[in-house]
């Protein structure tokens, strides 16, 4: 059985020691800014980082120019995200060549050896680099970097863990994230996640439920359960469905969402939960990645289109008004014109409400990085533009179908224009006017 380490921050003496040292020697009236890139897991990690910084005594800055501590929480899923980060660091370089600010990089790029070496060589002004398994070393990294002219590095190679009793920044959050599991065992041929986030490991059910109850007591109305492969929680099968059922019984909670799901782990029990759990929202993000069986096999996705279409049919049989979103990659090595058209036709048949669409981005260290028959960049761009146009048309048609309907919206308060904004259960953003303060309430809105 795969083993990992659980670290309780409230019992981790070194963490508390360095929290106290930074608070007493450095952080008075100092401000922080976190620049977060990537998925919802990274957003949640940034909330934890912010919570740690506030425990050290730092105050959130309005922007990076006002910050004394700047932390970049990084993503390396696509080359674009990596290049974007290098651009940001390049802009910081002349401003921090004398280390007048504390600048550090956390997350997936710090975990990757090649990216880590490149950052140390190109940006020697960096105070620290912290990998995905080492965020509990943040107070120590800040303290040591203040006493060193070199970049401090904390990266636990081949050592996976789960952090418990982590601090979270912010006050009353209507919509909160809760990690239920970490890592991934799938090793899709294009993906670096198993290499930078480690193997799958699930949190204890009772610990998750207690965390959700605390968030609800603090004002949360909606909970999104997170995991790189969330529906394989507890080994897959019934465990995740049972967890959702237990969370569904928590008083005061209005809505449950989860992401991201892998089609191979979408069990019948989990599909049934959309019918039996009243708080589970009618929206599911179910990455398809390609509509071609040939490409899916090359991607090591472990399902074919017959299986995927069967899942869609089962979901819509249980919850006819469920809206699906997806991820799609075009231009994967060896993708023929027919393979691409299979993806287009699948998009038209399934009719996703929304899709994240990407041209294939080779990532060093993955199987796909060395695959033959690379697709020309110009062809990738043409295919991406075509499939985006198809999806844009479908999304507009689905959104237009709401006109005249009355829907339930969780009000998130006013935007800068004085208009209320919130989301439907199907994850549609809605703008509306109301004479009363509706913040945090479920309101019925006619579209």
N, C-alpha and C positions, 0 to 999 in steps of 0.2 A: 504493500500500500504506500502511495506517495505521501511523504511527510513534509510538513512545513512548520515554521516557528510562528507562534502568536505572541505579539509584544503588547503588553498593557502599559501605556505611557504613564499611568498613575503609579505604576510600580517599577518604572524604569528609572533608577536613581541617577544615572548619567544625564538623562533628559532634564530632570528637575534641577540638577546641579548647574547645567549650562544655561537653562532658562534664568535662574537666579543671577548668574554671573553677568550675562548680557544686560539684564534689567538693571543691575546695580552700577554697571560700569559704562554703558554705552547708550541705551535707547531713550533716555530722557528727552522728550519733545522731538524725537526723531520720527520721520514719516516713511511709510513703505508704499510700494506700488507693485502689483503682480500683473504681468502680461501673460495671458493664458492662450494657448493654441491647441487645436485638436478637438477631441470628442468630449462627451459629457463626463467621462471618467476624469479627464484632465480638469474640467471645470470644478468637479467635486474635490479633486486633489488640491486645487488652488484655494478652495475654501478652508481646507485643513491647514495649508501653508499659512494662510492669513490668520487663522486661529492661533497657530504657534507664534507668529510674529506679535500678535496682540498680547499673548501671554508674556512675551519678552518685554512688553511695554511700548512697542511701536504703535503709531497711529496711522490709519489709512490716509494716503494723500489723494488729492483730487485728480492728479495726473502725474506722469513720470517725471516731468520737469521739477515738480515740487518735492519729489521723493529723495530721501537719503539712502533708502534701500530699494533696489530694483531687482525683482526676481522674474525670470522668464521660465514659465512652465511649458515644456516643449512637446511637440509631436513629430514623429519621423515616418508616419505612414506613407506619405507621398513626398516626392522630391521638392514640390512647390513649398510645402511647409518648412522644409529644411532650409531652402534658399531664402525664404522670407525671414527666418530667424537670423541667418547670417547677415542679412541686410540691416536688421534692427541692431545687431551687435556692432556692425560697422559704423552705424550712426552714433552709437554710444562711445565708441573708441576715442575720438578726440576730446570728448567731454570728461572722460574718466581715466586718462592716461596716467594721472598721478594718484589714482584711487581715492578721489575725493568723495566718491559715493561707494556704497557696497553694492556690487553687481554679481549676481549668481544665476546659474542655469540649473534647473531641475527637470525631471521627467525623462522621456524616452530617448532623446538625443544624448543626454548625459550617460545613459545606460549603454549606448552603442560605442564600442571602443574606437572605431574609425572617426565618428563625429566628435567624440571626446578629444582625441588627439588633435584633430583639426582646430577645434576651439582653443585648446591650450596653446597651439602654435600661432594661430592668427590673432587671438585676443588675450594677450598675457595680462591685461588689466583685470580679468575676471577674478573675483575673490574666491569663488567656489563652484564646483560641479557636483551635483548630487543625483544619483541614479534612482530608478523607480522603487527599489527595495530599501532605500536608505534615508527616506525623508525624515525619519525620527532623529537623524543626526543633524538636522538643520541648526538648532541652537549651538551645537558644538562647532559646526562649520563656520558660522558667523563669528563666534568667539575666537577661534583659531586663525581665521583669515585676517582679523584685525591685528594680529601679531606676526603676520608672515607677509613677505613680499612675493610669495609664490601662490599659485592657485591651489587651494585645498580641495582634495577629491575624496568623496565618499561614494563608492560603488561596490555593492555586495554582489560579486559574481557567483552565479549558481546557487544562490541562497534566497529562497522565497519566504515571504512572511505575510502575516495579516496584522495590521495595527488596530488595536481596540482602545476605547476611551480617548479618542482624538478630539482636540478642540476644533470647533467650527466658528468661523467669523460670522458676523452679522447678527441681527436680532430676529424678529418674527418673520419667517419666510413662509409665504403661502404655499409655494411649491418647493419641495426639498428632495434632494437626492439621497439615496441610501445604497451603499455598496453591499451586495449580497454574496458576491464571489469575485475572485481576481484571476487573471491569467487565462491562458487558452491552450488546449491540447490539439487543436485541429491542424495546424501547420498547412494552411492554404499556401499554395506555391508562390503567391505574390506578396505575402504578408509577413511583417516583422514582429507582430505582437507577441507570439510565443517567445521570441528571443529577448524582447525588452521588458515584458510584463511577467514572464515566468509561466510555470505550469498552473493548471486550474486548481484552485483551492477555495472552499466555501466556508462562510462564517456559520457559526452555530445559530440555529433557528431562534432559540430563546433570546439570544443577544440582539438579533435583528429586530424582533418584535418589541423588545424593550426600547430600542433606539427609535423605532417608529412612534411608539407611545409618547416618548419624551418630546419628539418633534411636534406631534399633534397637540400636546399640552402647551407647547410654546407658540402655537398658532398655525401650524401647517394644516392645510386642507387637502393637499395633493402630494402624493409620494411617488417618485419614480425609482424603481428598483434597477440597479445598475450592475453590469458585468460585461466583460469582453465577450462572453458567450453565456448570457444570463440564464437561458433556459436549460443549461446543463448543470444548474445549481444542484448540489447534493448528489451528483452523478447522473442527473437527468431523470427521465421517467416521471414519477409522481411527485417527487420531492418539491419541485418548484411550484406545482399546482397546489400542493398542500400548504406551502408557505403563503401563497397569495390568499388562499381561503382563510387562513388564520388572521392575516392582516385585514382582510375584508370585514372581520368581526370587531375591529377596533372602533370604539365610539368616538365620534368627532371627526373622523377621517371621511372625506367625501369622495376622493378619487384615487385610483391606483393605475400607474403605467409601468412599463418595463422596457428595457432595451440594453444591448442589442441581441436579437435572437438569431440562432442558426437553424435553418430549415431541417437539418438532420435530427435536431433535438426537440422539434415541435411535436410533443406527444399528444395523444388523444385526450389525456387527462387535462393537459394545459389548454387545449382547444375548448374542451367542455367548460373550463373555468370562465370563459367569456359569456357563457349562458347562465352559470350558477352564481357568479360573484357580482353583485349589483354595482359595486364600486369600481370594478375593472373597466376602464374606458374602452370605447369601441374604436380603438386605433392600434395598429401593430406595425412596427418596422421590421420587415422580413427581407433581408438582403438576398437578391436573386443572383446578382453579379454577371450573369450571362443567360441568354435564352437558348444557347446551343449546348447540347449534350457533350459534344466533342470538346468545347472550351471548358465546360464545367469539370470534365474529367481531367483536363490539363491543369486546371486550377486546384485540383484535389478537394473539391467541395463536398464529395461524398453523397450527392443526390443527383438525380436527373430531372428533366423538365416534367416528366410524368408525375414524379413524386411531388414536385413543387406545385403543380396545378392541382393535384389531389388535396394538398394542404389548403390551398385557396378555396377550393370547393367546400371542404369541411368547415372552414372558418365562417364562410358566408352562409352555410346551412345553419350553424349555431347562432350566428349574429348577422342577419342580412344587411344591416346598416354599417357594418364594420368598414373602416377605411384603412387601406394598406399603403405603406410607403416602402421604398426599397433603395438599395445601392446597386449601381450598374457600372461595369468597366467595359470600355470599348478599346479595341486595338491591342488585345492580349496577343502575345506571340503565337503566330500560326492562325489567327482568326481570319477566315476567308470572308468573301462578300456574302456567301450564304449564311455563315455563322452570324455575321452581323445582322442580316435581315431576320434571322430567327429571333434575335433579341428584340428587334423592332416589332415584329409580329406578336411576340409575347407581351410586350408593353401595351400594345393596342388591345389584346384580348383580356388581360388582367385589369387594366385601367387603374393604375396606381394614382392615389390622390397627390402624391409628391414623390420625387426621386432625387437622390444625390447621384449625379452622373459624372464620371471621370474618364479621361483617357489613361490608359495603362502607364504607370510610372514605375520603372524598374528600381528595386531596392536591393542594394548589395547585401549578400548573405542569404537571400532567399533562393529557392530553386528556380524561379522564373527569371532571375537576373541573368542566368547563363543559357536560357532556352534559345534554340535557333528560330529562324523565321520571324525576326523582329519586324513589326509593322512600321512603315515609313511615317514620320511625324505629320506630314501633310495629310496622309490618309486618316490618321487618328483624329486630326482636327475636323476633317470633313464628316467622319462618322459621328463624332461627338456633337457637332452642330446639328446633324440630321436627327439624332435621337433626342436631343434637347428640344427641338422644334415639335416633335411628336408628343413628348411629355408635357410641354407647355400648353399645347392645345387641349390635351386630356385634363390637365389640372384646371384650366379655365372653365371647361365644360362642367366639371364636378363642382367647382365653386359657384358657378352661375345657377346650378340646380338648387342652391340654398335660398335663392331670392324668394321672399314671401313666406319662408318657413319660420317657425318659432322654435328657438333652440336654447338649451341651458348653457349659460356662460359663467365661468368662475371669474369674477371681477378682480383684476390685479391693480386697480386704481387708475388714476388719470395719467395721461402722457403729458408732454410739454405743451401741447396745444389745448389742454383742458378737456380732452375727450377721454372717456373711459375705455379701457382695453382689457380684454380677457380672452380665454380660450374655450372652445366647445369641447365636448368629450371626444370628438373625432380629431382634436388637435388643430382646429382652425382658429386663427387669430381673428377676433371680432372687435371692431371699434363702435362705440355706441354712446349716446347721451342719456343722462339720467339726472333728475333734479335732486336725488338723495345720494348720500355717501354709500356706495355699494361695495367698498373695498372688502375683500375676503368673503363676499356673499355669492351664493348661486342665484343668478337672475335669469329671467326668461327674456330673450331679445328676439325681435323680428328682424330678419335680414333684409 
